[in-house]
């Protein structure tokens, strides 16, 4: 399986997790760090983990287009879940 498809699946899981946390834990809405930043940190941890497993000499594991598409998938799912729950 190609790494970009694994990354897209991970992005969807992170978007769903951030959305569920935002919906079901009302205290999370008052955090100083917004949920968009949670998603960004999770993506950075994924890429750091992949780079540490496959080695740093091979270059970045994902292109910038793949990173942006994954971030858009995660944020889009987060927004759909949040809006579907009736939250603004």
DSSP file (Angstrom, degrees, kcal/mol; ACC not computed):
  #  RESIDUE AA STRUCTURE BP1 BP2  ACC     N-H-->O    O-->H-N    N-H-->O    O-->H-N    TCO  KAPPA ALPHA  PHI   PSI    X-CA   Y-CA   Z-CA
    1    1 A X              0   0    0      0, 0.0     2,-0.1     0, 0.0     5,-0.0   0.000 360.0 360.0 360.0 138.0    0.0    0.0    0.0
    2    2 A X     >  -     0   0    0      1,-0.1     4,-1.4     4,-0.0     3,-0.4  -0.399 360.0-125.2 -75.0 150.3    1.3    3.4   -0.9
    3    3 A X  H  > S+     0   0    0      1,-0.2     4,-2.4     2,-0.2     5,-0.2   0.822 106.1  60.6 -65.7 -33.4    2.2    5.8    1.9
    4    4 A X  H  > S+     0   0    0      1,-0.2     4,-2.2     2,-0.2    -1,-0.2   0.877 104.4  49.2 -66.3 -34.8    0.0    8.6    0.6
    5    5 A X  H  > S+     0   0    0     -3,-0.4     4,-2.1     2,-0.2    -1,-0.2   0.866 110.4  50.8 -71.2 -35.3   -3.2    6.5    0.9
    6    6 A X  H  X S+     0   0    0     -4,-1.4     4,-2.4     2,-0.2    -2,-0.2   0.912 110.5  50.5 -63.3 -41.7   -2.2    5.5    4.5
    7    7 A X  H  X S+     0   0    0     -4,-2.4     4,-2.6     2,-0.2    -2,-0.2   0.899 108.4  51.0 -63.9 -41.6   -1.7    9.2    5.2
    8    8 A X  H  X S+     0   0    0     -4,-2.2     4,-2.0     2,-0.2    -1,-0.2   0.904 111.1  48.6 -64.5 -40.2   -5.2   10.1    3.8
    9    9 A X  H  X S+     0   0    0     -4,-2.1     4,-2.0     2,-0.2    -2,-0.2   0.904 111.4  50.1 -63.4 -41.5   -6.7    7.4    6.0
   10   10 A X  H  X S+     0   0    0     -4,-2.4     4,-2.6     1,-0.2    -2,-0.2   0.901 108.3  53.1 -62.3 -41.3   -4.8    8.8    9.0
   11   11 A X  H  X S+     0   0    0     -4,-2.6     4,-2.5     1,-0.2    -2,-0.2   0.893 108.5  49.7 -62.8 -39.6   -6.0   12.3    8.2
   12   12 A X  H  X S+     0   0    0     -4,-2.0     4,-2.2     2,-0.2    -1,-0.2   0.894 111.1  49.2 -66.4 -38.7   -9.6   11.1    8.1
   13   13 A X  H  X S+     0   0    0     -4,-2.0     4,-2.5     2,-0.2    -2,-0.2   0.915 112.3  48.0 -65.3 -42.3   -9.2    9.3   11.5
   14   14 A X  H  X S+     0   0    0     -4,-2.6     4,-2.7     2,-0.2     5,-0.2   0.906 110.9  50.9 -65.7 -41.5   -7.6   12.5   13.0
   15   15 A X  H  X S+     0   0    0     -4,-2.5     4,-2.1     1,-0.2    -1,-0.2   0.905 112.6  46.5 -61.7 -41.4  -10.4   14.7   11.6
   16   16 A X  H  X S+     0   0    0     -4,-2.2     4,-2.6     2,-0.2    -2,-0.2   0.892 113.1  49.3 -67.6 -39.7  -13.0   12.3   13.1
   17   17 A X  H  X S+     0   0    0     -4,-2.5     4,-2.4     2,-0.2    -2,-0.2   0.913 112.2  47.1 -66.6 -42.4  -11.2   12.2   16.4
   18   18 A X  H  X S+     0   0    0     -4,-2.7     4,-2.2     2,-0.2    -2,-0.2   0.899 113.8  48.8 -65.7 -39.5  -10.9   16.0   16.6
   19   19 A X  H  X S+     0   0    0     -4,-2.1     4,-2.1    -5,-0.2    -2,-0.2   0.917 112.2  47.7 -65.3 -43.5  -14.6   16.4   15.7
   20   20 A X  H  X S+     0   0    0     -4,-2.6     4,-3.0     2,-0.2     5,-0.3   0.901 112.6  49.1 -65.1 -40.8  -15.7   13.8   18.3
   21   21 A X  H  X S+     0   0    0     -4,-2.4     4,-1.6     1,-0.2     7,-0.3   0.909 112.1  48.7 -64.0 -41.3  -13.6   15.4   21.0
   22   22 A X  H  < S+     0   0    0     -4,-2.2    -2,-0.2    -5,-0.2    -1,-0.2   0.863 118.4  40.2 -65.9 -36.3  -14.9   18.8   20.1
   23   23 A X  H  < S+     0   0    0     -4,-2.1    -2,-0.2    -5,-0.1    -3,-0.2   0.940 122.7  35.4 -78.7 -49.1  -18.5   17.6   20.2
   24   24 A X  H  < S+     0   0    0     -4,-3.0     2,-0.6     1,-0.2    -3,-0.2   0.599 113.7  55.3 -90.1 -12.8  -18.5   15.3   23.2
   25   25 A X    ><  -     0   0    0     -4,-1.6     3,-2.0    -5,-0.3     4,-0.4  -0.830  62.9-174.8-119.9  91.6  -16.1   17.1   25.5
   26   26 A X  G >  S+     0   0    0     -2,-0.6     3,-1.3     1,-0.3     4,-0.3   0.776  79.9  65.6 -60.2 -26.1  -17.5   20.6   25.9
   27   27 A X  G >  S+     0   0    0      1,-0.2     3,-1.1     2,-0.2    -1,-0.3   0.723  87.7  69.7 -67.0 -20.2  -14.5   21.7   27.9
   28   28 A X  G X  S+     0   0    0     -3,-2.0     3,-1.0    -7,-0.3    -1,-0.2   0.700  85.1  68.9 -72.4 -17.5  -12.3   21.3   24.8
   29   29 A X  G <  S+     0   0    0     -3,-1.3    -1,-0.2    -4,-0.4    -2,-0.2   0.716  96.3  54.0 -72.6 -18.8  -13.9   24.3   23.2
   30   30 A X  G <  S+     0   0    0     -3,-1.1    -1,-0.2    -4,-0.3    -2,-0.2   0.363  79.6 123.7 -96.8   5.3  -12.3   26.6   25.7
   31   31 A X    <   -     0   0    0     -3,-1.0     4,-0.1     2,-0.1    -3,-0.0  -0.279  68.1-127.6 -63.5 152.4   -8.7   25.4   25.1
   32   32 A X  S    S+     0   0    0      2,-0.1     2,-0.5     1,-0.0    -1,-0.1   0.769  96.7  66.9 -70.3 -25.6   -6.2   28.0   24.1
   33   33 A X  S    S-     0   0    0      2,-0.0    -2,-0.1     3,-0.0    -1,-0.0  -0.861  87.1-130.9-101.4 126.8   -5.1   25.9   21.1
   34   34 A X    >>  -     0   0    0     -2,-0.5     4,-1.1     1,-0.1     3,-1.0  -0.309  21.5-111.5 -74.3 158.6   -7.8   25.5   18.4
   35   35 A X  H 3> S+     0   0    0      1,-0.3     4,-1.9     2,-0.2     5,-0.2   0.763 115.3  65.8 -61.9 -25.5   -8.7   22.0   17.0
   36   36 A X  H 3> S+     0   0    0      1,-0.2     4,-1.9     2,-0.2    -1,-0.3   0.879 101.0  49.8 -62.7 -35.9   -7.2   23.0   13.7
   37   37 A X  H <> S+     0   0    0     -3,-1.0     4,-2.4     2,-0.2    -1,-0.2   0.835 104.4  58.2 -72.0 -32.3   -3.8   23.1   15.4
   38   38 A X  H  X S+     0   0    0     -4,-1.1     4,-2.2     2,-0.2    -2,-0.2   0.927 108.0  47.2 -59.0 -44.2   -4.5   19.6   16.9
   39   39 A X  H  X S+     0   0    0     -4,-1.9     4,-2.1     1,-0.2    -2,-0.2   0.913 111.0  50.9 -64.3 -43.3   -4.9   18.3   13.4
   40   40 A X  H  X S+     0   0    0     -4,-1.9     4,-2.0     1,-0.2    -1,-0.2   0.893 110.3  49.2 -62.7 -40.8   -1.7   20.0   12.3
   41   41 A X  H  X S+     0   0    0     -4,-2.4     4,-2.3     2,-0.2    -1,-0.2   0.902 109.4  52.0 -66.0 -41.2    0.3   18.6   15.2
   42   42 A X  H  X S+     0   0    0     -4,-2.2     4,-2.2     1,-0.2    -2,-0.2   0.888 109.7  49.6 -62.7 -39.0   -1.0   15.0   14.5
   43   43 A X  H  X S+     0   0    0     -4,-2.1     4,-2.4     2,-0.2    -1,-0.2   0.899 110.4  50.3 -66.6 -40.2    0.0   15.3   10.8
   44   44 A X  H  X S+     0   0    0     -4,-2.0     4,-2.3     1,-0.2    -2,-0.2   0.889 109.9  50.3 -64.9 -38.5    3.5   16.5   11.9
   45   45 A X  H  X S+     0   0    0     -4,-2.3     4,-2.4     2,-0.2    -2,-0.2   0.902 109.6  51.8 -66.3 -40.2    3.8   13.6   14.3
   46   46 A X  H  X S+     0   0    0     -4,-2.2     4,-2.4     1,-0.2    -2,-0.2   0.947 112.2  44.9 -59.4 -48.8    2.8   11.2   11.5
   47   47 A X  H  X S+     0   0    0     -4,-2.4     4,-2.4     1,-0.2    -2,-0.2   0.879 112.4  51.2 -67.5 -36.5    5.4   12.5    9.2
   48   48 A X  H  X S+     0   0    0     -4,-2.3     4,-2.2     2,-0.2    -1,-0.2   0.903 110.6  49.9 -64.8 -40.5    8.1   12.5   11.8
   49   49 A X  H  X S+     0   0    0     -4,-2.4     4,-1.7     2,-0.2    -2,-0.2   0.911 111.4  47.9 -63.3 -42.6    7.3    8.9   12.7
   50   50 A X  H  X S+     0   0    0     -4,-2.4     4,-2.5     1,-0.2     5,-0.3   0.908 112.1  49.7 -65.1 -41.4    7.5    7.9    9.0
   51   51 A X  H  X S+     0   0    0     -4,-2.4     4,-1.6     1,-0.2    -1,-0.2   0.875 110.2  50.2 -66.5 -36.1   10.8    9.7    8.6
   52   52 A X  H  < S+     0   0    0     -4,-2.2    -1,-0.2     2,-0.2    -2,-0.2   0.824 113.6  46.4 -72.7 -28.5   12.3    8.1   11.6
   53   53 A X  H  < S+     0   0    0     -4,-1.7    -2,-0.2    -5,-0.2    -1,-0.2   0.922 121.9  33.1 -76.9 -45.0   11.2    4.6   10.4
   54   54 A X  H  < S-     0   0    0     -4,-2.5    -2,-0.2     1,-0.2    -3,-0.2   0.602 118.7-102.4 -91.7 -10.1   12.4    4.9    6.8
   55   55 A X    ><  -     0   0    0     -4,-1.6     3,-0.6    -5,-0.3    -1,-0.2   0.070  14.9-107.4 102.7 147.9   15.4    7.1    7.5
   56   56 A X  G >  S+     0   0    0      1,-0.2     3,-0.9    -4,-0.1    -1,-0.1   0.624 104.8  73.4 -84.6 -13.8   16.2   10.8    7.0
   57   57 A X  G 3  S+     0   0    0      1,-0.2    -1,-0.2    -6,-0.1     3,-0.1   0.603  85.1  66.6 -79.0  -9.7   18.5   10.4    4.0
   58   58 A X  G <  S-     0   0    0     -3,-0.6    -1,-0.2     1,-0.3    -2,-0.1   0.487 103.2-122.6 -90.4  -2.3   15.6    9.6    1.6
   59   59 A X    <   -     0   0    0     -3,-0.9    -1,-0.3    -8,-0.1     2,-0.1  -0.308  56.6 -19.1  89.5-177.3   14.0   13.0    1.8
   60   60 A X        -     0   0    0      1,-0.1    -4,-0.0    -3,-0.1   -13,-0.0  -0.370  53.6-142.1 -67.1 140.6   10.5   13.9    2.8
   61   61 A X  S    S+     0   0    0    -14,-0.2     2,-0.3    -2,-0.1    -1,-0.1   0.751  82.5  40.3 -76.1 -22.5    8.0   11.0    2.6
   62   62 A X  S    S-     0   0    0    -59,-0.0     2,-0.1   -58,-0.0    -2,-0.0  -0.929  79.3-124.0-126.9 148.9    5.1   13.2    1.3
   63   63 A X     >  -     0   0    0     -2,-0.3     4,-2.0     1,-0.1     5,-0.1  -0.422  33.2-108.2 -81.5 166.7    4.9   16.0   -1.2
   64   64 A X  H  > S+     0   0    0      1,-0.2     4,-2.5     2,-0.2     5,-0.2   0.855 119.8  56.2 -64.6 -34.5    3.4   19.3   -0.3
   65   65 A X  H  > S+     0   0    0      1,-0.2     4,-2.4     2,-0.2    -1,-0.2   0.910 107.5  48.4 -63.3 -42.1    0.3   18.6   -2.4
   66   66 A X  H  > S+     0   0    0      2,-0.2     4,-2.3     1,-0.2    -2,-0.2   0.892 111.1  50.8 -65.3 -39.4   -0.3   15.4   -0.4
   67   67 A X  H  X S+     0   0    0     -4,-2.0     4,-2.4     2,-0.2    -2,-0.2   0.924 111.9  46.5 -63.5 -44.4    0.1   17.2    2.9
   68   68 A X  H  X S+     0   0    0     -4,-2.5     4,-2.5     2,-0.2    -2,-0.2   0.907 112.2  50.4 -66.7 -41.5   -2.3   19.9    1.9
   69   69 A X  H  X S+     0   0    0     -4,-2.4     4,-2.3     2,-0.2    -1,-0.2   0.910 111.9  48.1 -62.8 -42.1   -4.9   17.4    0.7
   70   70 A X  H  X S+     0   0    0     -4,-2.3     4,-2.3     2,-0.2    -2,-0.2   0.907 112.3  48.3 -64.4 -42.4   -4.6   15.4    3.9
   71   71 A X  H  X S+     0   0    0     -4,-2.4     4,-2.7     2,-0.2     5,-0.3   0.903 111.5  50.4 -64.1 -40.8   -5.0   18.5    6.0
   72   72 A X  H  X S+     0   0    0     -4,-2.5     4,-2.5     2,-0.2    -2,-0.2   0.892 110.0  50.5 -65.2 -39.3   -8.0   19.6    3.9
   73   73 A X  H  X S+     0   0    0     -4,-2.3     4,-2.4     2,-0.2     5,-0.2   0.935 113.2  45.5 -61.4 -46.3   -9.6   16.1    4.4
   74   74 A X  H  X S+     0   0    0     -4,-2.3     4,-2.2     2,-0.2    -2,-0.2   0.932 116.9  43.0 -65.4 -46.7   -9.1   16.2    8.2
   75   75 A X  H  X S+     0   0    0     -4,-2.7     4,-2.6     2,-0.2    -1,-0.2   0.892 113.2  53.2 -68.0 -38.8  -10.4   19.8    8.6
   76   76 A X  H  X S+     0   0    0     -4,-2.5     4,-2.3    -5,-0.3    -2,-0.2   0.923 110.8  45.7 -61.9 -44.5  -13.3   19.2    6.2
   77   77 A X  H  X S+     0   0    0     -4,-2.4     4,-2.5     2,-0.2     5,-0.2   0.900 111.8  53.0 -65.0 -39.9  -14.4   16.1    8.2
   78   78 A X  H  X S+     0   0    0     -4,-2.2     4,-2.5    -5,-0.2    -2,-0.2   0.931 111.4  45.8 -59.1 -46.1  -14.0   18.1   11.4
   79   79 A X  H  X S+     0   0    0     -4,-2.6     4,-2.6     2,-0.2     5,-0.2   0.878 111.5  51.6 -67.6 -37.8  -16.2   20.9   10.1
   80   80 A X  H  X S+     0   0    0     -4,-2.3     4,-2.4     2,-0.2    -1,-0.2   0.925 113.1  45.2 -65.0 -43.5  -18.8   18.5    8.7
   81   81 A X  H  X S+     0   0    0     -4,-2.5     4,-1.5     2,-0.2    -2,-0.2   0.923 114.6  48.2 -64.8 -43.9  -19.1   16.7   12.1
   82   82 A X  H  <>S+     0   0    0     -4,-2.5     5,-2.2    -5,-0.2     4,-0.3   0.912 115.4  43.9 -63.9 -43.3  -19.2   20.0   14.0
   83   83 A X  H ><5S+     0   0    0     -4,-2.6     3,-1.2     1,-0.2    -1,-0.2   0.875 110.5  55.6 -70.3 -37.4  -21.8   21.5   11.8
   84   84 A X  H 3<5S+     0   0    0     -4,-2.4    -1,-0.2     1,-0.3    -2,-0.2   0.796 104.5  54.2 -64.5 -28.2  -23.8   18.3   11.8
   85   85 A X  T 3<5S-     0   0    0     -4,-1.5    -1,-0.3    -5,-0.2    -2,-0.2   0.526 119.8-111.1 -82.5  -5.9  -23.9   18.4   15.6
   86   86 A X  T < 5S+     0   0    0     -3,-1.2     2,-0.3     1,-0.3    -3,-0.2   0.668  72.3 135.2  86.5  17.6  -25.3   21.9   15.5
   87   87 A X      <       0   0    0     -5,-2.2    -1,-0.3    -6,-0.2    -2,-0.1  -0.701 360.0 360.0 -98.5 152.1  -22.3   23.6   16.9
   88   88 A X              0   0    0     -2,-0.3    -1,-0.1    -5,-0.0    -5,-0.1   0.397 360.0 360.0-107.3 360.0  -20.8   26.8   15.5
